[in-house]
Amino acid sequence: MRFSRVYKETVLDSSFENWKKLLSHYFRINQAHLLMLARTEILPKSLVVEIARALSELENEKIDEKLPDGIEDLVFLIERKLSQKIGIEKAGFLHTARSRNDIDATVFRMCVREKLIEVAEELIGLVEKLSEKAKRNVRTVLLMYTHGQPAQPSTLAHYLLSLAFDFLEVLEGLISALRVVNLCPMGSAAITTTGFKIDRKIVSDYLGFFEPVENSYRAIVTSHWINMALNPLKVLASDLSRFAQDVLHKASCEVGIFNFPDELVQISSIMPQKRNPVVLEHLRIRSSVSFGSFNAVEVAFLNTPYQDVNENGDFVLFKFSDGAEVLKQALQLTKEIIEKMTVNEDRVRELAFSTGSTATELADHLVREYRISFRQAHQIVSEYVKSGMRYDSLVENFEKLTGKRFTLSPSQVEEMLSVENFVRVRQVMGGPGEKSIEEMLQSFEDRFQNGKHQIEKVKLFIEESLGKLQDDFASLIFSRS
């Protein structure tokens, strides 16, 4: 069949370029399917061995640079090449009890599970870095902001663990997504399976899937397998972009509480004084672009019929793949940022004092020490901050509003307002106090090790399955026909 030049160049040729990147998955499917046809005795051993040997030769040969005229896609190209080796009357038996539909769906799931595991491994490396740095910075003070304004002192450990728990939830989301993605469509054929007595589980096991998709129509038409994988990736991209924006704010000259080494800074070509931590902007760009790629995949399925449609094809798949690659870059940049950024603690103390960011603890102390209501204490301390933190104003407002004598000395008030005291007394679960951070680290570590183990387990399961496939296929090639 001769296709329109525009259609061939726009659709078929570009699709062929995509498929060449998926060749290894396609050959693994051929091997697993052929082994299944042999074990179920649908094809005679002698024919299976001959096809297997020809397939092995083909895998080591260079695939055409361009899709030949009259050939629709990779499946037909490989079938033609196989026919040239052993004849069409034999080569055609490989396609017994299968369709491009279930082949495509299986290849795409193999690609997506691979990308999910790669992202998960990058994320695990980042989370380990966050945990390590948090452990080293339990006492490193940091000023937290709300609504873009100085709010309260905390610690770098407290800040980093907040991120780490967010990323841990994403890791757990990726594990859940893998349970949906890693199901095998093979054996569904076009949509209704086949009249041949195939064994779908044999193919599923060889290809490293947990099990076959339970409904053959669903195996071909569903978009859940990829859309449910998008959610944790989009959440992660959003988290990374928010982190980049927050650190950019804290690293600005006006704030100046995060510093970066020269190796992560670029200078202006004209302004000698400029130090631009553009690594943060590159993180933000990649977070946004990856989010856009994932969003494009999700949007592609809107208002499409619940059928086998090209939205389930390679064009959309490679949007997903591109997004995953860019997201991996974002994770690598974040790891570098976490490892090398430092806190200017002197600037933290300066800002905390000048903005009254520790005033909440003074109000709390007045409640505990003098048994007044928090609302009264809030009013007293608010007036104190407005006065420029004058001690005489604090005494006057306190005694006027409560009718009690103020007994704290200026040095005691100063100690009460120190960032170290502010952090030290916050030992409630989830707070920045040392005891709380230690408990948080332990809770985090248990969950993280479990998530890390789950990813390693899935990866090992797939590798061992594919390893068995290779061994059994090699045995088939070298067996007597």
For each residue, the residues with C-beta under 8 A, 3 or more apart:
1: 70 72
2: 69 70
3: 7 8 12 72
4: 7 8
5: 8 9
6: 9 10
7: 3 4 10 11 12
8: 3 4 5 11 12 13 67 69
9: 5 6 12 13 14
10: 6 7 13 14
11: 7 8 14 15
12: 3 7 8 9 15 16 67 72 73
13: 8 9 10 16 17 66 67
14: 9 10 11 17 18 315
15: 11 12 18 19 73 313 314 315
16: 12 13 19 20 66 67 73 74
17: 13 14 20 21
18: 14 15 21 22 314 315 317 318
19: 15 16 22 23 26 73 74 314
20: 16 17 23 63 74
21: 17 18
22: 18 19 25 26 107 111 314
23: 19 20 26 27 63 74
24: 27 28
25: 22 28 29 106 107 110 111
26: 19 22 23 29 30 74 75 78 103 107
27: 23 24 30 31 55 58 59
28: 24 25 31 32 110 206 207 466 469
29: 25 26 32 33 103 106 107 186 203 207
30: 26 27 33 34 55 78 94
31: 27 28 34 35 52 55 206 469 470 473
32: 28 29 35 36 186 202 203 206 207 469
33: 29 30 36 37 94 98 186 203
34: 30 31 37 38 43 48 51 52 55 94 473 476
35: 31 32 38 39 202 206 469 472 473 476
36: 32 33 39 40 198 199 202 203 206
37: 33 34 40 42 43 48 93 96 97 198
38: 34 35 41 43 45 48 476
39: 35 36 199 202
40: 36 37 196 197 198 199 202
41: 38 44
42: 37 96 97 196 197 198
43: 34 37 38 47 48 51 93 96
44: 41 47 48
45: 38 48 49 479 481
46: 49 50 481
47: 43 44 50 51 90 93
48: 34 37 38 43 44 45 51 52 476
49: 45 46 52 53 476 477 479 480 481
50: 46 47 53 54 86 90 481
51: 34 43 47 48 54 55 82 86 90 91 93 94
52: 31 34 48 49 55 56 473 476 477
53: 49 50 56 57 477
54: 50 51 57 58 82 85 86 91
55: 27 30 31 34 51 52 58 59 82 94
56: 52 53 59 60 473 477
57: 53 54 60 61 85
58: 27 54 55 61 78 81 82 85
59: 27 55 56
60: 56 57
61: 57 58 81
62:
63: 20 23 74 77
64: 67 68 77
65:
66: 13 16
67: 8 12 13 16 64 71 73 77
68: 64 71 77
69: 2 8
70: 1 2
71: 67 68 76 77 80
72: 1 3 12 75 76
73: 12 15 16 19 67 76 77 100
74: 16 19 20 23 26 63 77 78
75: 26 72 78 79 100 103
76: 71 72 73 79 80
77: 63 64 67 68 71 73 74 80 81
78: 26 30 58 74 75 81 82
79: 75 76 82 83 91 92 94 95
80: 71 76 77 83 84
81: 58 61 77 78 84 85
82: 51 54 55 58 78 79 85 86 91 94
83: 79 80 86 87 88 91 92
84: 80 81
85: 54 57 58 81 82 91
86: 50 51 54 82 83 90 91
87: 83 90 91
88: 83 91 92
89: 92
90: 47 50 51 86 87 93
91: 51 54 79 82 83 85 86 87 88 94
92: 79 83 88 89 95
93: 37 43 47 51 90 96
94: 30 33 34 51 55 79 82 91
95: 79 92 98
96: 37 42 43 93 196
97: 37 42 187 189 194 196 198
98: 33 95 102 103 186 187 189 194
99: 102 103 188 189 190
100: 73 75 103 104
101: 104 105 185 188 189 190 191 220 308
102: 98 99 105 106 185 186 187 188 189 190 219 220
103: 26 29 75 98 99 100 106 107 186
104: 100 101 107 108 312 313 314
105: 101 102 108 109 185 188 219 220 312
106: 25 29 102 103 109 110 184 185 186 207
107: 22 25 26 29 103 104 110 111
108: 104 105 111 112 226 312 314 317
109: 105 106 112 113 181 182 183 184 185 209 225
110: 25 28 106 107 113 114 207 208
111: 22 25 107 108 114 115 317 321
112: 108 109 115 116 181 225 226 229 317 320
113: 109 110 116 117 178 181 182 462
114: 110 111 117 118
115: 111 112 118 119 320 321 324 325
116: 112 113 119 120 174 177 178 181 229 324
117: 113 114 120 121 178 455 458 459 462
118: 114 115 121 122 324 328
119: 115 116 122 123 174 233 236 324 327 328 331
120: 116 117 123 124 171 174 175 455
121: 117 118 124 125 455
122: 118 119 125 126 328 331 332 335
123: 119 120 126 127 167 170 171 174 236 331
124: 120 121 127 128 171 451 452 455
125: 121 122 128 129 331 335
126: 122 123 129 130 167 331 334 335 338
127: 123 124 130 131 164 167 168 171 448
128: 124 125 131 132 448
129: 125 126 132 133 335 338 339
130: 126 127 133 134 160 161 163 164 167 338
131: 127 128 134 135 160 161 164 441 444 445 448
132: 128 129 135 136
133: 129 130 136 137 156 160 338 339
134: 130 131 137 138 156 157 160 161 164 437 441
135: 131 132 138 157 441
136: 132 133
137: 133 134 140 155 156 157 160 343
138: 134 135 155 157 434 437 438
139: 155 423 434
140: 137 155 156 157 343 345
141: 153 154 155 156 343 345 348 349 419 420 423
142: 153 154 155 156 158 159 257 343 348
143: 150 151 152 153 154 257 348 351 352 357 419
144: 151 152 153 154 159
145: 148 149 150 151 246 249 250
146: 149 151
147:
148: 145 249
149: 145 146 355
150: 143 145 351 352 355 357
151: 143 144 145 146 357
152: 143 144 357 358 360 422
153: 141 142 143 144 348 352 357 358 419 422 423
154: 141 142 143 144 158 159 423 432
155: 137 138 139 140 141 142 158 159 423 432 437
156: 133 134 137 140 141 142 159 160 343
157: 134 135 137 138 140 160 161 432 437
158: 142 154 155 161 162 431 432 437
159: 142 144 154 155 156 162 163
160: 130 131 133 134 137 156 157 163 164 338
161: 130 131 134 157 158 164 165 437 440 441 444
162: 158 159 165 166
163: 130 159 160 166 167 239 243
164: 127 130 131 134 160 161 167 168 444 448
165: 161 162 168 169 444
166: 162 163 169 170 239
167: 123 126 127 130 163 164 170 171 236 239
168: 127 164 165 171 172 444 447 448 451
169: 165 166 172 173 235
170: 123 166 167 173 174 232 235 236 239
171: 120 123 124 127 167 168 174 175 448 451 452 455
172: 168 169 175 176 447 451
173: 169 170 176 177 231 232 235
174: 116 119 120 123 170 171 177 178 229 232 233 455
175: 120 171 172 178 179 451 454 455 458
176: 172 173 179 180 228 232
177: 116 173 174 180 181 228 229 231 232
178: 113 116 117 174 175 181 182 458
179: 175 176 182 210
180: 176 177 183 224 225 228 229
181: 109 112 113 116 177 178 225 226 228 229
182: 109 113 178 179 208 209 210 458 462
183: 109 180 204 209 210 211 212 213 214 219 225
184: 106 109 187 200 203 204 207 209 211 212 213
185: 101 102 105 106 109 188 212 213 219 220
186: 29 32 33 98 102 103 106 200 203 204 207 212
187: 97 98 102 184 193 194 198 200 203 212 216
188: 99 101 102 105 185 191 192 193 213 216 217 219 220
189: 97 98 99 101 102 192 193 194 216
190: 99 101 102 220 308
191: 101 188 216 217 220 221 308
192: 188 189 216 217
193: 187 188 189 198 216
194: 97 98 187 189 198
195:
196: 40 42 96 97
197: 40 42
198: 36 37 40 42 97 187 193 194
199: 36 39 40 202 203
200: 184 186 187 203 204 212
201: 204 205 211 212
202: 32 35 36 39 40 199 205 206
203: 29 32 33 36 184 186 187 199 200 206 207 212
204: 183 184 186 200 201 207 209 210 211 212
205: 201 202 209 465
206: 28 31 32 35 36 202 203 465 466 468 469 472
207: 28 29 32 106 110 184 186 203 204 465 466 469
208: 110 182 461 462 463 464 465 466
209: 109 182 183 184 204 205 212 465
210: 179 182 183 204
211: 183 184 201 204 214
212: 183 184 185 186 187 200 201 203 204 209 219
213: 183 184 185 188 216 218 219 222
214: 183 211 218
215: 218 219
216: 187 188 189 191 192 193 213 219 220
217: 188 191 192 220 221
218: 213 214 215 221 222
219: 102 105 183 185 188 212 213 215 216 222
220: 101 102 105 185 188 190 191 216 217 308 312
221: 191 217 218 306 307 308 309 312
222: 213 218 219 225
223: 226 227 301 304 311 312
224: 180 227 228
225: 109 112 180 181 183 222 228 229
226: 108 112 181 223 229 230 297 316 317 320
227: 223 224 230 231 297 298 301
228: 176 177 180 181 224 225 231
229: 112 116 174 177 180 181 225 226 232 233 320
230: 226 227 233 234 294 297 298 320
231: 173 177 227 228 234 235
232: 170 173 174 176 177 229 235 236
233: 119 174 229 230 236 237 290 294 323 324 327
234: 230 231 237 238 291 294 295 298
235: 169 170 173 231 232 238 239
236: 119 123 167 170 232 233 239 240 327
237: 233 234 240 241 287 288 290 291 294 323 327 330
238: 234 235 241 242 287 291
239: 163 166 167 170 235 236 242 243
240: 236 237 243 244 283 286 287 327 330 331 334
241: 237 238 244 245 283 284 287 288 291
242: 238 239 245 246
243: 163 239 240 246 247 283 334
244: 240 241 247 248 280 281 283 284 287 334
245: 241 242 248 249 284
246: 145 242 243 249 250
247: 243 244 250 251 258 280 337 341
248: 244 245 251 252 277 280 281 284
249: 145 148 245 246 252 255
250: 145 246 247 255 257 258
251: 247 248 255 256 257 258 259 260 277 280 341
252: 248 249 255 256
253: 256
254:
255: 249 250 251 252 258 347 351
256: 251 252 253 259 344 347
257: 142 143 250 251 343 344 347 348 351
258: 247 250 251 255 341 342 343 344
259: 251 256 341 342 343 344
260: 251 264 265 275 277 279 337 340 341 342
261: 264 265 340
262: 265
263: 340
264: 260 261 277 279 336 337 340 341
265: 260 261 262 275 276 277 278 279
266: 276 278
267: 271 272 274 275 276
268: 271 272 273 274 276
269:
270:
271: 267 268 274
272: 267 268
273: 268
274: 267 268 271
275: 260 265 267
276: 265 266 267 268
277: 248 251 260 264 265 280
278: 265 266 281 282
279: 260 264 265 282 283 333 336 337
280: 244 247 248 251 277 283 284 337
281: 244 248 278 284 285
282: 278 279 285 286 333
283: 240 241 243 244 279 280 286 287 330 333 334 337
284: 241 244 245 248 280 281 287 288
285: 281 282 288 289
286: 240 282 283 289 290 326 327 329 330 333
287: 237 238 240 241 244 283 284 290 291 327 330
288: 237 241 284 285 291 292
289: 285 286 292 293 323 326
290: 233 237 286 287 293 294 323 324 326 327 330
291: 234 237 238 241 287 288 294 295 323
292: 288 289 295 296 323
293: 289 290 296 297 319 320 322 323 326
294: 230 233 234 237 290 291 297 298 320 323
295: 234 291 292 298 299
296: 292 293 299 300 316 319
297: 226 227 230 293 294 300 301 316 319 320 323
298: 227 230 234 294 295 301 302
299: 295 296 302
300: 296 297 304 311 316 319
301: 223 227 297 298 304 311
302: 298 299
303:
304: 223 300 301 307 309 311
305: 309
306: 221
307: 221 304
308: 101 190 191 220 221 312
309: 221 304 305 312
310: 313 315 316
311: 223 300 301 304 316
312: 104 105 108 220 221 223 308 309 316
313: 15 104 310 316 317
314: 15 18 19 22 104 108 317 318
315: 14 15 18 310 318 319
316: 226 296 297 300 310 311 312 313 319 320
317: 18 108 111 112 226 313 314 320 321
318: 18 314 315 321 322
319: 293 296 297 300 315 316 322 323
320: 112 115 226 229 230 293 294 297 316 317 323 324
321: 111 115 317 318 324 325
322: 293 318 319 325 326
323: 233 237 289 290 291 292 293 294 297 319 320 326 327
324: 115 116 118 119 233 290 320 321 327 328
325: 115 321 322 328 329
326: 286 289 290 293 322 323 329 330
327: 119 233 236 237 240 286 287 290 323 324 330 331
328: 118 119 122 324 325 331 332
329: 286 325 326 332 333
330: 237 240 283 286 287 290 326 327 333 334
331: 119 122 123 125 126 240 327 328 334 335
332: 122 328 329 335 336
333: 279 282 283 286 329 330 336 337
334: 126 240 243 244 283 330 331 337 338
335: 122 125 126 129 331 332 338 339
336: 264 279 332 333 339 340
337: 247 260 264 279 280 283 333 334 340 341
338: 126 129 130 133 160 334 335 341
339: 129 133 335 336
340: 260 261 263 264 336 337
341: 247 251 258 259 260 264 337 338
342: 258 259 260
343: 137 140 141 142 156 257 258 259 348
344: 256 257 258 259 347 348
345: 140 141 348 349
346: 349 350
347: 255 256 257 344 350 351
348: 141 142 143 153 257 343 344 345 351 352 419
349: 141 345 346 352 353 419
350: 346 347 353 354
351: 143 150 255 257 347 348 354 355 357
352: 143 150 153 348 349 355 357 358 419 422
353: 349 350 356 357 358 389 417
354: 350 351
355: 149 150 351 352
356: 353 359 385 389
357: 143 150 151 152 153 351 352 353 419
358: 152 153 352 353 361 362 416 417 418 419 421 422
359: 356 362 363 381 382 384 385 417
360: 152 363 364 381 422
361: 358 364 365 416 417 421 422 425
362: 358 359 365 366 381 384 413 416 417
363: 359 360 366 367 374 377 378 380 381
364: 360 361 367 368 374 377
365: 361 362 368 369 416
366: 362 363 369 370 372 376 377 380 381 398
367: 363 364 370 371 372 373 374 377
368: 364 365
369: 365 366 408
370: 366 367 402 404
371: 367
372: 366 367 376 377 402 404
373: 367 376 377
374: 363 364 367 377 378
375: 378 379
376: 366 372 373 379 380 401 402
377: 363 364 366 367 372 373 374 380 381
378: 363 374 375 381 382
379: 375 376 382 383 397 401
380: 363 366 376 377 383 384 394 397 398 401 402
381: 359 360 362 363 366 377 378 384 385 394
382: 359 378 379 385 386
383: 379 380 386 387 393 397
384: 359 362 380 381 387 389 390 393 394 397
385: 356 359 381 382 389
386: 382 383
387: 383 384 390 393 394
388:
389: 353 356 384 385 394 417
390: 384 387 393 394
391: 394 395 410 413
392: 395 396
393: 383 384 387 390 396 397
394: 380 381 384 387 389 390 391 397 398 406 413
395: 391 392 398 399 406
396: 392 393 399 400
397: 379 380 383 384 393 394 400 401
398: 366 380 394 395 401 402 404 406
399: 395 396 402 403 404 405 406
400: 396 397
401: 376 379 380 397 398
402: 370 372 376 380 398 399
403: 399
404: 370 372 398 399
405: 399
406: 394 395 398 399
407:
408: 369 412 413 416
409: 412 413
410: 391 413 414
411: 414 415
412: 408 409 415 416
413: 362 391 394 408 409 410 416 417
414: 410 411 417 418
415: 411 412 418 421
416: 358 361 362 365 408 412 413 421
417: 353 358 359 361 362 389 413 414 421 422
418: 358 414 415 421 422
419: 141 143 153 348 349 352 357 358 422 423
420: 141 423 424
421: 358 361 415 416 417 418 424 425
422: 152 153 352 358 360 361 417 418 419 425 426
423: 139 141 153 154 155 419 420 426 432 433
424: 420 421 433 434
425: 361 421 422 433
426: 422 423 431 432 433 436
427: 431 433 434 435 436
428: 431 433 436
429: 436 439
430: 436 440
431: 158 426 427 428 436
432: 154 155 157 158 423 426 436 437
433: 423 424 425 426 427 428 436 437
434: 138 139 424 427 437 438
435: 427 438 439
436: 426 427 428 429 430 431 432 433 439 440
437: 134 138 155 157 158 161 432 433 434 440 441
438: 138 434 435 441 442
439: 429 435 436 442 443
440: 161 430 436 437 443 444
441: 131 134 135 161 437 438 444 445
442: 438 439 445 446
443: 439 440 446 447
444: 131 161 164 165 168 440 441 447 448
445: 131 441 442 448 449
446: 442 443 449 450
447: 168 172 443 444 450 451
448: 127 128 131 164 168 171 444 445 451 452
449: 445 446 452 453
450: 446 447 453 454
451: 124 168 171 172 175 447 448 454 455
452: 124 171 448 449 455 456
453: 449 450 456 457
454: 175 450 451 457 458
455: 117 120 121 124 171 174 175 451 452 458 459
456: 452 453 459 460
457: 453 454 460 461
458: 117 175 178 182 454 455 461 462
459: 117 455 456 462 463
460: 456 457 463 464
461: 208 457 458 464 465
462: 113 117 182 208 458 459 465 466
463: 208 459 460 466 467
464: 208 460 461 467 468
465: 205 206 207 208 209 461 462 468 469
466: 28 206 207 208 462 463 469 470
467: 463 464 470 471
468: 206 464 465 471 472
469: 28 31 32 35 206 207 465 466 472 473
470: 31 466 467 473 474
471: 467 468 474 475
472: 35 206 468 469 475 476
473: 31 34 35 52 56 469 470 476 477
474: 470 471 477 478
475: 471 472 478 479
476: 34 35 38 48 49 52 472 473 479
477: 49 52 53 56 473 474
478: 474 475
479: 45 49 475 476
480: 49
481: 45 46 49 50
